[in-house]
Amino acid sequence: MDKMLRKLAEKLNTLDEASLMSLWDKYYEQVKIFSPSKKWEEDVLILSMIQSVRWKNQLFNHLWAKPKNFPTSEKKNEDKKKASTPSIRPIRRNKARKVGKVLSFRPRQND
C-alpha cells in the first residue's frame, strides 16, 4: 500500500499546477451534485488531488520564503545534543496556542 501511494505521489508531483487548475471547475461542478456512484467517488478523488497539488505548492512557497525554517548542520547537532541529555525539569510548553487556518475550497481568483 505504501509503495502504491508513493508512486501516486511521484506521478502527481510531476503534473503542472496550472494545467490541473484548468480542470478544477469541471470536477467541482461534477462533485457538487452528489450521486452514489463510483464515478462521483473518482471525481471527488480527482478534485482532491488537484487541491493537494495546489496546497503542496502553496506550502512549499510559504516555507521557502522563510529560510530560517531549514535546519543547518549546526542546528541538527544542537538538536541531537539536546535530545541525548535528559532534562531535570519538565519542558514548559508555550501556553499561547496557535490558531489554525481553514483553507477555502475554491479556485484561485486570478484563474
QUIJOPE-V137467 format. One record per residue. RES is the residue in one letter. SS is DSSP state (~ for helix, > for strand, _ for the rest). Layout:
{{RES:SS} {RES:SS}}
This chain:
{{M:_} {D:~} {K:~} {M:~} {L:~} {R:~} {K:~} {L:~} {A:~} {E:~} {K:~} {L:~} {N:~} {T:_} {L:_} {D:_} {E:~} {A:~} {S:~} {L:~} {M:~} {S:_} {L:_} {W:~} {D:~} {K:~} {Y:~} {Y:~} {E:~} {Q:~} {V:~} {K:~} {I:_} {F:_} {S:_} {P:_} {S:_} {K:~} {K:~} {W:~} {E:~} {E:~} {D:~} {V:~} {L:~} {I:~} {L:~} {S:~} {M:~} {I:~} {Q:~} {S:~} {V:~} {R:~} {W:~} {K:~} {N:~} {Q:~} {L:~} {F:~} {N:~} {H:~} {L:~} {W:~} {A:_} {K:_} {P:~} {K:~} {N:~} {F:_} {P:_} {T:_} {S:~} {E:~} {K:~} {K:~} {N:~} {E:~} {D:~} {K:~} {K:~} {K:~} {A:~} {S:~} {T:_} {P:_} {S:_} {I:_} {R:_} {P:_} {I:_} {R:_} {R:_} {N:_} {K:_} {A:_} {R:_} {K:_} {V:_} {G:_} {K:_} {V:_} {L:_} {S:_} {F:_} {R:_} {P:_} {R:_} {Q:_} {N:_} {D:_}}
